């Protein structure tokens, strides 16, 4: 019966910890509101500031996983880079050590109930009196803090009864095998509870109660640090590439710090004893373990920070999705950026490839059920356009002639026009005009004919069958005439109530997108012709000059 009571007390203490941590996390995130996003976005401009932001946020919400997931969202949104996100991960691991300090500083030096119960009561009042406000969220966080300290008290009492019941010598660390056993216990405990904060607090209370010695507790704390990576690994299953990279970064960092801390564990505790003696502090297991946890995480940051850039570059090449592979430029390379003549030729080829892929996606808009696939491909093309723009900026400025500068400016405009075309095709896929005209045979045929003519115009212009500006203008005028006829018939059908007004508007909007597409495409093709013609002329001049030099020799 006593054993059942003990197990129930231990489970209850762990449960209070988990509930408390969840309440602190949820309450503080809600109370912070957009300010949490603002802090993560503005305070991670450099990796150093990223470490500071990760530390502060984790110290507040008591969950390194919550901060890692939040920073992950900013990476995917493009607000912070992968390089900056690594700093947040490192800082979050240091921030989670605050749990040990809470237990060490508050859990065993004061009357816990004198602190915890007023926090719970005041927090509950805020929740009841000011619901649906940030004060209510603050109240939830305060209740969480109060329950956290109650959990400490429950576990402390449970472990004191364990000391009185069981033989402590059976649980002492015995050599390397015993230390590894306690390390694995810490990993399993954290993996099962999905909270390193709870398992570390449990370890500290066990050590303070005398159930395990300081070295065994140190090994369990290291194991808890490793076990917390299970949360990130689970969260990364089926997630985006950046999510997997952040999870991998956390695994690398935690494993590295664990190996180092385990290898020099006696040295670290020796330094802690010297430090506490130097500042005249009475050494106790709780304080020593809190110092130990913070010390080896800081050591890990110091060791990994110099190679942060290399780790970021390594991770960016891993976990690549099909979209990322497809969005990589085929003709652009850093090595040719230093040679403007090669760069302009490569840009011309890359832009033609984008145009060809864009045309293929436009043709798919006439088919039903392709919306999601088209949107995915358009995102790839938009990413490719962005990389083309960045490449143009990176071309060696010092070696640019006036002629090359003018060509690059035109190519930048082509990229802008094609990017706008991507938006048009994306919107057209969402509008699904052909679906809206089902049952309207004549209108459907007219609309489909306009799509076919626009597709023909795009294909012939890209294939250089229309080369002169006058030919492009003439083809565009024919498209405009057909566009106006379809639009007039749509409005007439809507007026006579033979076509629902919402479907009429939907198809008129689709026509507007196709008309903008034709105009942007025309501008892009005209500039591409000009650039290609000027490049051909400059290459011919170079050949002529080279031939003249050979004759003179």
DOGU-641291 format. One record per residue (C-alpha): residue number from 1; residue in three letters; y, z, x. Coordinates in pm, 1 decimal. Layout:
fiba_koltor_y_z_x
NUM_ALA_Y_Z_X
...
//
This chain:
fiba_koltor_y_z_x
1_UNK_0.0_0.0_0.0
2_UNK_235.1_85.2_286.0
3_UNK_161.6_-250.3_448.3
4_UNK_246.7_-435.9_126.3
5_UNK_568.6_-235.2_95.5
6_UNK_656.0_-315.3_456.1
7_UNK_589.7_-686.8_410.7
8_UNK_794.3_-683.8_92.4
9_UNK_1082.8_-513.2_274.8
10_UNK_1069.2_-765.0_559.2
11_UNK_1060.4_-1058.9_317.6
12_UNK_1343.8_-906.1_118.5
13_UNK_1553.9_-855.8_430.9
14_UNK_1495.6_-1215.8_541.4
15_UNK_1570.0_-1337.3_190.0
16_UNK_1898.4_-1146.1_182.7
17_UNK_1987.6_-1307.3_517.6
18_UNK_1915.4_-1658.4_391.7
19_UNK_2104.4_-1606.7_65.9
20_UNK_2396.2_-1449.7_254.5
21_UNK_2419.7_-1734.7_504.0
22_UNK_2406.3_-1994.8_226.5
23_UNK_2679.1_-1811.4_33.4
24_UNK_2898.8_-1784.9_343.6
25_UNK_2847.8_-2152.9_419.4
26_UNK_2911.1_-2277.5_65.0
27_UNK_3199.0_-2039.0_-0.9
28_UNK_3386.7_-2111.8_318.9
29_UNK_3339.2_-2487.1_285.5
30_UNK_3476.3_-2477.3_-68.8
31_UNK_3759.8_-2242.9_28.6
32_UNK_3854.5_-2466.4_320.3
33_UNK_3844.2_-2777.8_98.6
34_UNK_3996.0_-3078.7_267.3
35_UNK_4120.0_-2860.6_553.1
36_UNK_3766.0_-2854.4_694.3
37_UNK_3772.5_-3234.0_704.2
38_UNK_4122.1_-3232.5_848.3
39_UNK_4025.7_-2993.7_1127.9
40_UNK_3717.0_-3192.8_1223.8
41_UNK_3909.0_-3522.0_1217.2
42_UNK_4212.3_-3407.6_1418.2
43_UNK_4057.1_-3150.7_1651.0
44_UNK_3789.9_-3378.2_1794.1
45_UNK_4017.0_-3633.1_1959.0
46_UNK_3869.7_-3532.1_2295.7
47_UNK_3522.0_-3392.0_2372.1
48_UNK_3680.7_-3065.3_2487.9
49_UNK_3858.2_-3023.2_2157.2
50_UNK_3536.0_-3123.8_1983.8
51_UNK_3357.0_-2828.9_2146.4
52_UNK_3635.9_-2595.9_2031.1
53_UNK_3624.3_-2736.2_1674.6
54_UNK_3244.9_-2708.2_1657.0
55_UNK_3261.9_-2349.2_1779.8
56_UNK_3532.8_-2241.9_1532.9
57_UNK_3374.2_-2407.9_1231.0
58_UNK_3028.1_-2267.8_1303.9
59_UNK_3170.5_-1921.4_1367.0
60_UNK_3326.7_-1939.9_1019.5
61_UNK_3045.8_-2089.6_813.4
62_UNK_2762.0_-1932.7_1020.2
63_UNK_2564.7_-2257.1_1009.9
64_UNK_2550.7_-2500.6_1297.5
65_UNK_2356.0_-2741.2_1073.6
66_UNK_2642.9_-2755.2_821.4
67_UNK_2893.4_-2839.5_1093.3
68_UNK_2660.8_-3098.9_1247.8
69_UNK_2614.0_-3267.5_909.1
70_UNK_2990.5_-3261.0_845.0
71_UNK_3067.7_-3417.7_1183.5
72_UNK_2799.0_-3675.3_1114.2
73_UNK_2985.2_-3784.4_802.3
74_UNK_3298.6_-3841.5_1008.0
75_UNK_3106.9_-4051.8_1260.1
76_UNK_2975.2_-4272.2_980.5
77_UNK_3325.1_-4294.4_831.2
78_UNK_3467.3_-4397.9_1167.7
79_UNK_3699.5_-4096.1_1187.8
80_UNK_3540.1_-3965.7_1507.0
81_UNK_3329.5_-4143.6_1766.6
82_UNK_2975.8_-4063.8_1872.0
83_UNK_3119.3_-3933.6_2199.7
84_UNK_3339.3_-3685.2_2011.7
85_UNK_3055.5_-3581.6_1780.3
86_UNK_2851.0_-3466.4_2079.4
87_UNK_3126.5_-3217.6_2163.7
88_UNK_3103.8_-3079.1_1809.3
89_UNK_2725.4_-3036.7_1847.7
90_UNK_2769.3_-2842.1_2171.4
91_UNK_3041.7_-2625.5_2021.1
92_UNK_2830.0_-2558.5_1711.4
93_UNK_2550.3_-2420.4_1929.2
94_UNK_2792.5_-2180.1_2095.6
95_UNK_2947.6_-2089.1_1759.0
96_UNK_2615.0_-1986.6_1609.7
97_UNK_2593.7_-1703.6_1868.0
98_UNK_2858.9_-1518.1_1664.1
99_UNK_2573.5_-1396.0_1441.0
100_UNK_2439.4_-1186.0_1726.4
101_UNK_2782.3_-1039.7_1791.4
102_UNK_2820.2_-948.3_1423.2
103_UNK_2490.4_-765.1_1432.9
104_UNK_2566.2_-599.8_1769.1
105_UNK_2924.4_-499.0_1691.2
106_UNK_2893.2_-407.1_1323.9
107_UNK_2526.7_-372.8_1237.4
108_UNK_2451.3_-68.5_1448.4
109_UNK_2781.9_105.6_1517.0
110_UNK_2917.9_163.5_1168.3
111_UNK_2797.7_267.4_828.8
112_UNK_2692.7_-75.4_705.5
113_UNK_2716.1_7.7_337.8
114_UNK_3073.0_133.8_387.3
115_UNK_3164.5_-219.4_496.8
116_UNK_2921.8_-433.6_299.1
117_UNK_2956.4_-290.1_-49.6
118_UNK_3339.9_-320.0_-67.7
119_UNK_3311.7_-682.2_55.4
120_UNK_3057.2_-760.9_-216.2
121_UNK_3263.0_-589.0_-484.2
122_UNK_3593.1_-749.1_-387.2
123_UNK_3433.6_-1091.7_-352.3
124_UNK_3268.8_-1061.8_-694.3
125_UNK_3603.3_-968.4_-852.0
126_UNK_3770.1_-1275.4_-702.2
127_UNK_3490.9_-1494.3_-838.6
128_UNK_3516.1_-1340.1_-1186.9
129_UNK_3894.5_-1318.4_-1215.6
130_UNK_3986.0_-1653.2_-1059.0
131_UNK_3701.1_-1893.9_-1136.1
132_UNK_3728.2_-2261.5_-1045.7
133_UNK_3981.0_-2186.6_-770.6
134_UNK_3973.4_-2154.9_-393.5
135_UNK_3997.9_-1777.4_-435.4
136_UNK_3663.5_-1789.0_-616.6
137_UNK_3513.7_-1973.7_-319.6
138_UNK_3663.0_-1712.0_-86.6
139_UNK_3500.6_-1445.5_-305.7
140_UNK_3160.1_-1612.4_-265.4
141_UNK_3208.4_-1611.4_111.6
142_UNK_3298.8_-1240.6_109.0
143_UNK_2988.5_-1157.9_-96.5
144_UNK_2788.6_-1354.7_161.5
145_UNK_2932.6_-1150.2_446.8
146_UNK_2854.2_-829.1_261.1
147_UNK_2495.5_-934.1_193.1
148_UNK_2462.7_-1034.4_558.6
149_UNK_2526.6_-674.4_665.4
150_UNK_2298.3_-540.9_391.3
151_UNK_2025.5_-765.5_532.0
152_UNK_2081.0_-615.4_876.2
153_UNK_2036.7_-267.1_731.3
154_UNK_1719.1_-360.7_541.8
155_UNK_1556.7_-518.4_847.8
156_UNK_1660.1_-228.8_1069.0
157_UNK_1490.9_15.8_832.8
158_UNK_1180.1_-203.0_808.0
159_UNK_1140.9_-229.2_1184.6
160_UNK_1188.9_143.3_1229.5
161_UNK_891.3_196.6_999.0
162_UNK_694.8_-64.9_1197.3
163_UNK_757.8_135.3_1515.2
164_UNK_617.8_444.5_1349.3
165_UNK_310.2_262.3_1217.3
166_UNK_192.4_22.5_1489.1
167_UNK_114.0_45.7_1859.5
168_UNK_412.6_-105.7_2043.7
169_UNK_211.8_-183.1_2356.1
170_UNK_18.9_-451.1_2164.9
171_UNK_342.9_-645.6_2110.3
172_UNK_490.5_-621.5_2459.1
173_UNK_538.8_-935.6_2667.1
174_UNK_262.7_-959.9_2927.3
175_UNK_347.3_-1204.5_3205.1
176_UNK_427.6_-1570.8_3153.3
177_UNK_169.9_-1612.9_2874.4
178_UNK_324.8_-1330.1_2674.2
179_UNK_677.2_-1467.8_2723.0
180_UNK_568.2_-1813.1_2607.2
181_UNK_405.3_-1651.2_2302.2
182_UNK_732.3_-1483.1_2203.6
183_UNK_914.9_-1810.5_2267.7
184_UNK_681.6_-1985.3_2022.7
185_UNK_727.3_-1702.3_1770.7
186_UNK_1103.9_-1764.3_1780.8
187_UNK_1053.3_-2139.0_1728.2
188_UNK_813.2_-2090.8_1435.4
189_UNK_1030.4_-1821.7_1275.3
190_UNK_1339.1_-2042.8_1281.8
191_UNK_1149.6_-2350.8_1165.2
192_UNK_1007.4_-2159.6_867.4
193_UNK_1334.4_-1992.8_767.2
194_UNK_1547.3_-2298.5_857.6
195_UNK_1809.1_-2057.6_991.9
196_UNK_1853.6_-1964.4_1356.2
197_UNK_2114.5_-1708.2_1248.5
198_UNK_1860.4_-1519.9_1037.6
199_UNK_1584.0_-1526.2_1301.1
200_UNK_1821.1_-1420.5_1581.7
201_UNK_1954.7_-1134.1_1371.4
202_UNK_1594.7_-1035.9_1293.5
203_UNK_1508.3_-1046.7_1666.0
204_UNK_1806.6_-830.8_1758.8
205_UNK_1717.7_-572.3_1495.0
206_UNK_1356.3_-569.9_1619.5
207_UNK_1469.8_-512.5_1978.2
208_UNK_1720.3_-245.1_1872.7
209_UNK_1443.9_-67.3_1682.8
210_UNK_1223.9_-70.7_1993.5
211_UNK_945.8_-287.5_1851.3
212_UNK_975.8_-541.5_2135.9
213_UNK_1128.8_-518.2_2481.2
214_UNK_1444.8_-695.6_2591.0
215_UNK_1268.3_-981.3_2773.4
216_UNK_1041.8_-1058.0_2479.3
217_UNK_1346.1_-1056.3_2250.4
218_UNK_1524.7_-1289.3_2493.9
219_UNK_1233.1_-1533.0_2476.4
220_UNK_1245.4_-1518.6_2094.7
221_UNK_1620.1_-1591.4_2097.1
222_UNK_1555.9_-1895.6_2318.0
223_UNK_1283.1_-2004.6_2074.5
224_UNK_1523.8_-1965.0_1782.3
225_UNK_1768.5_-2192.1_1964.9
226_UNK_1496.1_-2457.5_1994.6
227_UNK_1373.0_-2404.9_1638.0
228_UNK_1712.9_-2479.8_1488.6
229_UNK_1668.5_-2843.4_1592.8
230_UNK_1404.7_-2875.5_1319.8
231_UNK_1684.9_-2877.3_1060.3
232_UNK_1856.9_-3169.5_1232.0
233_UNK_1527.1_-3355.8_1274.5
234_UNK_1439.2_-3314.4_907.1
235_UNK_1789.3_-3422.5_803.1
236_UNK_1763.5_-3734.1_1022.1
237_UNK_1447.6_-3864.0_850.6
238_UNK_1546.5_-4181.5_670.4
239_UNK_1911.1_-4129.2_766.6
240_UNK_2153.3_-4366.9_937.5
241_UNK_2136.8_-4455.1_1304.4
242_UNK_2428.9_-4227.2_1385.3
243_UNK_2256.5_-3937.4_1208.7
244_UNK_1948.9_-3988.4_1424.2
245_UNK_2164.6_-4002.6_1737.2
246_UNK_2342.1_-3676.5_1654.9
247_UNK_2005.9_-3512.1_1580.4
248_UNK_1868.5_-3642.7_1910.8
249_UNK_2173.9_-3506.3_2094.7
250_UNK_2113.6_-3162.2_1946.1
251_UNK_1745.8_-3173.1_2045.1
252_UNK_1833.0_-3275.6_2402.7
253_UNK_2099.2_-3006.7_2435.3
254_UNK_1886.6_-2725.3_2288.7
255_UNK_1577.7_-2815.9_2491.1
256_UNK_1783.6_-2834.2_2809.8
257_UNK_1943.5_-2494.4_2750.6
258_UNK_1605.7_-2345.5_2655.4
259_UNK_1437.0_-2463.5_2975.2
260_UNK_1721.0_-2333.7_3191.3
261_UNK_1746.7_-1998.4_3008.4
262_UNK_1369.7_-1942.0_3016.7
263_UNK_1350.8_-2024.9_3387.7
264_UNK_1627.3_-1779.1_3486.2
265_UNK_1582.2_-1521.8_3208.7
266_UNK_1552.6_-1218.5_3442.1
267_UNK_1858.8_-1337.3_3637.5
268_UNK_2066.7_-1364.3_3320.8
269_UNK_1974.2_-1013.3_3204.6
270_UNK_2050.6_-880.4_3555.8
271_UNK_2398.1_-1036.8_3534.8
272_UNK_2443.6_-887.4_3186.8
273_UNK_2354.5_-540.9_3315.2
274_UNK_2600.7_-577.1_3602.5
275_UNK_2873.0_-700.5_3367.4
276_UNK_2829.6_-419.9_3112.1
277_UNK_2828.6_-165.2_3394.3
278_UNK_3143.2_-316.9_3542.7
279_UNK_3338.4_-273.9_3218.5
280_UNK_3184.2_69.1_3150.4
281_UNK_2989.1_-32.7_2840.2
282_UNK_2675.4_156.2_2744.1
283_UNK_2398.4_-105.8_2758.2
284_UNK_2192.0_-149.5_2441.7
285_UNK_1949.3_-423.0_2330.9
286_UNK_2177.9_-562.6_2057.9
287_UNK_2476.0_-606.2_2291.3
288_UNK_2259.9_-743.5_2574.0
289_UNK_2093.5_-1003.1_2346.9
290_UNK_2427.0_-1112.0_2198.1
291_UNK_2563.8_-1159.5_2551.7
292_UNK_2243.2_-1338.6_2654.9
293_UNK_2256.7_-1580.7_2360.7
294_UNK_2619.7_-1669.3_2427.0
295_UNK_2572.6_-1690.6_2804.3
296_UNK_2289.4_-1940.5_2810.9
297_UNK_2451.6_-2162.9_2546.3
298_UNK_2774.6_-2168.8_2747.1
299_UNK_2570.0_-2247.4_3056.8
300_UNK_2411.6_-2537.6_2871.8
301_UNK_2754.9_-2677.1_2777.7
302_UNK_2874.7_-2648.2_3138.8
303_UNK_2567.5_-2832.9_3265.5
304_UNK_2555.6_-3112.3_3006.1
305_UNK_2928.1_-3178.9_2975.6
306_UNK_2963.5_-3379.9_3301.2
307_UNK_2691.6_-3620.9_3181.2
308_UNK_2819.0_-3636.2_2823.6
309_UNK_2934.4_-3997.6_2853.2
310_UNK_2598.5_-4108.0_2995.3
311_UNK_2415.3_-3929.9_2714.1
312_UNK_2640.8_-4096.4_2455.1
313_UNK_2579.5_-4440.8_2607.9
314_UNK_2205.4_-4374.4_2618.6
315_UNK_2193.7_-4267.2_2253.6
316_UNK_2404.4_-4561.7_2135.9
317_UNK_2128.8_-4792.4_2263.6
318_UNK_1864.6_-4602.4_2068.0
319_UNK_1782.0_-4585.6_1695.7
320_UNK_1952.0_-4921.9_1637.4
321_UNK_1916.8_-5052.5_1282.2
322_UNK_1862.1_-5418.2_1196.1
323_UNK_2225.9_-5435.4_1082.4
324_UNK_2351.4_-5305.1_1417.7
325_UNK_2140.0_-5554.0_1609.6
326_UNK_2265.9_-5836.7_1388.0
327_UNK_2627.8_-5727.0_1430.7
328_UNK_2617.6_-5758.4_1808.1
329_UNK_2807.0_-6063.0_1940.1
330_UNK_2586.3_-6341.4_2070.8
331_UNK_2835.9_-6512.1_2303.1
332_UNK_3075.5_-6231.6_2400.3
333_UNK_3018.3_-6021.8_2708.5
334_UNK_3230.2_-5787.5_2917.9
335_UNK_3167.3_-5996.1_3227.1
336_UNK_3345.7_-6300.9_3083.8
337_UNK_3647.0_-6102.7_2961.0
338_UNK_3789.3_-6123.6_3313.5
339_UNK_3777.8_-6507.6_3300.5
340_UNK_4010.2_-6628.1_3021.0
341_UNK_3880.6_-6986.0_3018.2
342_UNK_3523.9_-6867.0_2963.1
343_UNK_3641.0_-6607.8_2712.5
344_UNK_3816.0_-6862.6_2488.3
345_UNK_3506.8_-7084.8_2478.3
346_UNK_3284.7_-6787.5_2395.7
347_UNK_3523.3_-6675.4_2121.4
348_UNK_3523.6_-7022.9_1968.7
349_UNK_3141.8_-7023.1_1952.9
350_UNK_3128.5_-6669.4_1811.1
351_UNK_3380.8_-6747.4_1537.2
352_UNK_3187.1_-7060.5_1438.0
353_UNK_2872.7_-6846.8_1414.4
354_UNK_3053.1_-6598.6_1186.9
355_UNK_3176.1_-6884.6_968.9
356_UNK_2824.9_-7028.6_942.9
357_UNK_2677.9_-6691.4_838.7
358_UNK_2961.0_-6636.6_591.5
359_UNK_2894.2_-6973.9_430.9
360_UNK_2526.3_-6879.3_387.4
361_UNK_2626.7_-6560.6_205.2
362_UNK_2867.0_-6749.3_-22.5
363_UNK_2585.7_-6981.6_-128.5
364_UNK_2376.1_-6676.7_-226.8
365_UNK_2642.8_-6556.0_-471.0
366_UNK_2532.2_-6822.9_-720.7
367_UNK_2189.0_-6654.2_-738.7
368_UNK_2122.3_-6339.4_-941.5
369_UNK_1990.7_-6018.6_-786.7
370_UNK_2136.0_-6070.2_-438.6
371_UNK_2433.2_-5833.0_-462.2
372_UNK_2298.8_-5555.7_-238.2
373_UNK_2164.7_-5795.8_25.9
374_UNK_2495.6_-5986.2_35.2
375_UNK_2696.6_-5665.6_69.9
376_UNK_2478.8_-5556.2_362.9
377_UNK_2521.9_-5890.0_538.3
378_UNK_2896.7_-5887.5_476.1
379_UNK_2921.2_-5544.9_643.2
380_UNK_2747.0_-5695.4_946.3
381_UNK_2995.2_-5984.7_955.1
382_UNK_3291.6_-5748.6_917.3
383_UNK_3162.9_-5543.9_1210.7
384_UNK_3123.6_-5862.9_1410.9
385_UNK_3481.0_-5966.9_1326.4
386_UNK_3605.7_-5628.4_1445.6
387_UNK_3422.4_-5669.6_1774.7
388_UNK_3571.0_-6018.1_1816.9
389_UNK_3917.4_-5872.4_1764.3
390_UNK_3850.4_-5598.2_2020.0
391_UNK_3719.4_-5854.5_2268.0
392_UNK_4035.4_-6066.3_2238.8
393_UNK_4242.7_-5758.3_2319.8
394_UNK_4017.1_-5677.0_2617.8
395_UNK_4056.2_-6019.5_2782.9
396_UNK_4219.1_-5970.7_3123.6
397_UNK_4590.8_-5979.4_3047.7
398_UNK_4707.1_-6023.6_3405.9
399_UNK_4528.2_-6357.7_3444.1
400_UNK_4655.5_-6512.4_3119.1
401_UNK_4862.6_-6827.5_3126.5
402_UNK_5102.7_-6914.0_2846.7
403_UNK_4856.5_-7176.0_2722.9
404_UNK_4566.4_-6929.3_2711.0
405_UNK_4779.8_-6665.0_2540.6
406_UNK_4861.6_-6912.8_2264.4
407_UNK_4492.5_-6999.6_2221.8
408_UNK_4392.6_-6633.5_2197.5
409_UNK_4664.0_-6574.0_1937.9
410_UNK_4523.5_-6857.4_1726.8
411_UNK_4169.6_-6724.2_1763.4
412_UNK_4291.0_-6381.1_1651.6
413_UNK_4436.4_-6540.8_1339.9
414_UNK_4106.6_-6720.7_1276.1
415_UNK_3926.8_-6387.3_1295.3
416_UNK_4173.7_-6241.9_1043.5
417_UNK_4123.1_-6532.3_802.1
418_UNK_3743.3_-6506.0_825.5
419_UNK_3760.6_-6128.8_774.1
420_UNK_3956.4_-6191.3_453.0
421_UNK_3694.1_-6448.2_350.4
422_UNK_3430.5_-6177.2_394.1
423_UNK_3618.4_-5957.7_146.8
424_UNK_3633.2_-6245.9_-102.4
425_UNK_3258.2_-6311.8_-82.5
426_UNK_3184.7_-5939.6_-113.6
427_UNK_3398.6_-5908.8_-428.1
428_UNK_3247.1_-6226.8_-569.7
429_UNK_2895.9_-6083.1_-526.2
430_UNK_2997.4_-5772.5_-722.2
431_UNK_3153.2_-5973.4_-1006.3
432_UNK_2831.3_-6176.1_-1066.7
433_UNK_3015.1_-6448.4_-1263.8
434_UNK_2703.5_-6655.4_-1337.4
435_UNK_2542.4_-6359.5_-1513.0
436_UNK_2852.0_-6313.3_-1730.1
437_UNK_2829.2_-6676.1_-1848.7
438_UNK_2467.9_-6665.3_-1960.8
439_UNK_2447.2_-6830.3_-2301.5
440_UNK_2764.8_-7037.2_-2240.5
441_UNK_2604.3_-7360.0_-2116.9
442_UNK_2918.8_-7570.1_-2076.8
443_UNK_3123.9_-7298.2_-1909.7
444_UNK_2830.2_-7205.2_-1688.1
445_UNK_2793.4_-7568.6_-1576.2
446_UNK_3166.4_-7598.8_-1504.3
447_UNK_3172.6_-7277.5_-1306.0
448_UNK_2861.0_-7374.9_-1107.9
449_UNK_3011.4_-7715.5_-1031.5
450_UNK_3323.8_-7548.7_-892.3
451_UNK_3107.0_-7326.8_-670.8
452_UNK_2913.9_-7629.3_-545.2
453_UNK_3232.8_-7819.0_-464.8
454_UNK_3375.5_-7518.2_-279.0
455_UNK_3051.5_-7482.0_-83.1
456_UNK_3059.6_-7854.9_0.9
457_UNK_3420.0_-7821.5_119.6
458_UNK_3329.6_-7528.6_344.8
459_UNK_3025.8_-7706.5_489.9
460_UNK_3201.1_-8035.3_561.8
461_UNK_3502.8_-7866.4_717.0
462_UNK_3283.8_-7646.5_940.1
463_UNK_3078.0_-7951.4_1041.6
464_UNK_3405.4_-8130.1_1139.5
465_UNK_3358.4_-8400.8_878.3
466_UNK_3709.8_-8309.6_767.5
467_UNK_3919.7_-8293.0_1082.5
468_UNK_4274.4_-8392.7_1000.1
469_UNK_4512.0_-8153.8_826.5
470_UNK_4571.9_-8418.3_558.7
471_UNK_4199.5_-8437.6_481.6
472_UNK_4177.0_-8059.7_446.0
473_UNK_4484.2_-8056.8_221.4
474_UNK_4345.4_-8334.5_2.7
475_UNK_4011.5_-8157.2_-38.4
476_UNK_4189.8_-7832.2_-124.7
477_UNK_4399.4_-8007.9_-390.3
478_UNK_4084.2_-8143.2_-554.4
479_UNK_3940.9_-7791.8_-558.9
480_UNK_4262.1_-7660.2_-715.8
481_UNK_4242.2_-7918.5_-992.6
482_UNK_3882.6_-7822.5_-1069.6
483_UNK_3975.8_-7452.4_-1047.6
484_UNK_4257.2_-7495.2_-1301.1
485_UNK_4029.7_-7681.4_-1545.6
486_UNK_3765.4_-7407.6_-1535.7
487_UNK_4030.0_-7137.4_-1575.8
488_UNK_4186.8_-7313.6_-1875.7
489_UNK_3848.6_-7346.8_-2047.6
490_UNK_3769.1_-6980.3_-1985.0
491_UNK_4098.7_-6870.9_-2139.8
492_UNK_4042.5_-7105.5_-2435.1
493_UNK_3691.5_-6965.4_-2493.1
494_UNK_3830.1_-6612.6_-2481.9
495_UNK_4108.6_-6701.4_-2726.3
496_UNK_3860.4_-6853.0_-2973.2
497_UNK_3633.0_-6548.0_-2934.0
498_UNK_3340.2_-6762.3_-2820.1
499_UNK_3343.6_-6561.8_-2496.2
500_UNK_3395.5_-6186.0_-2478.0
501_UNK_3731.8_-6088.4_-2332.0
502_UNK_3577.0_-5869.5_-2060.6
503_UNK_3353.6_-6157.8_-1950.0
504_UNK_3651.1_-6393.3_-1954.1
505_UNK_3849.0_-6157.4_-1729.5
506_UNK_3547.9_-6108.7_-1503.0
507_UNK_3511.5_-6483.6_-1444.9
508_UNK_3884.5_-6540.7_-1401.6
509_UNK_3881.9_-6272.7_-1131.7
510_UNK_3586.1_-6447.3_-969.7
511_UNK_3778.9_-6774.5_-975.3
512_UNK_4073.6_-6600.8_-808.4
513_UNK_3847.8_-6475.8_-528.7
514_UNK_3703.2_-6823.9_-474.6
515_UNK_4051.0_-6977.5_-468.8
516_UNK_4165.7_-6727.4_-206.2
517_UNK_3844.6_-6795.2_-15.2
518_UNK_3917.3_-7170.4_-8.8
519_UNK_4272.2_-7117.6_118.0
520_UNK_4175.2_-6867.5_388.6
521_UNK_3886.8_-7091.0_494.5
522_UNK_4116.7_-7392.2_518.4
523_UNK_4357.6_-7203.2_746.3
524_UNK_4072.6_-7081.4_965.4
525_UNK_3920.1_-7428.6_1004.1
526_UNK_4254.2_-7590.5_1082.1
527_UNK_4318.4_-7342.5_1363.5
528_UNK_3963.8_-7383.0_1495.4
529_UNK_4018.4_-7760.6_1516.7
530_UNK_4340.9_-7707.6_1706.7
531_UNK_4186.8_-7463.4_1955.1
532_UNK_3883.0_-7683.9_2011.4
533_UNK_4101.1_-7990.2_2064.2
534_UNK_4323.7_-7808.2_2314.0
535_UNK_4022.4_-7675.8_2501.9
536_UNK_3873.2_-8026.8_2522.3
537_UNK_4202.3_-8165.3_2652.8
538_UNK_4239.9_-7891.2_2914.0
539_UNK_3881.6_-7944.2_3034.9
540_UNK_3944.6_-8319.9_3056.9
541_UNK_4257.1_-8254.1_3262.3
542_UNK_4059.9_-8029.3_3495.9
543_UNK_3794.4_-8298.2_3543.4
544_UNK_4060.9_-8561.2_3608.4
545_UNK_4232.9_-8339.4_3865.7
546_UNK_3899.7_-8263.5_4029.8
547_UNK_3820.4_-8637.6_4050.8
548_UNK_4158.8_-8714.6_4204.3
549_UNK_4100.2_-8450.3_4469.6
550_UNK_3760.0_-8598.9_4552.6
551_UNK_3912.0_-8950.3_4590.9
552_UNK_4190.8_-8821.7_4816.3
553_UNK_3932.1_-8658.9_5039.0
//
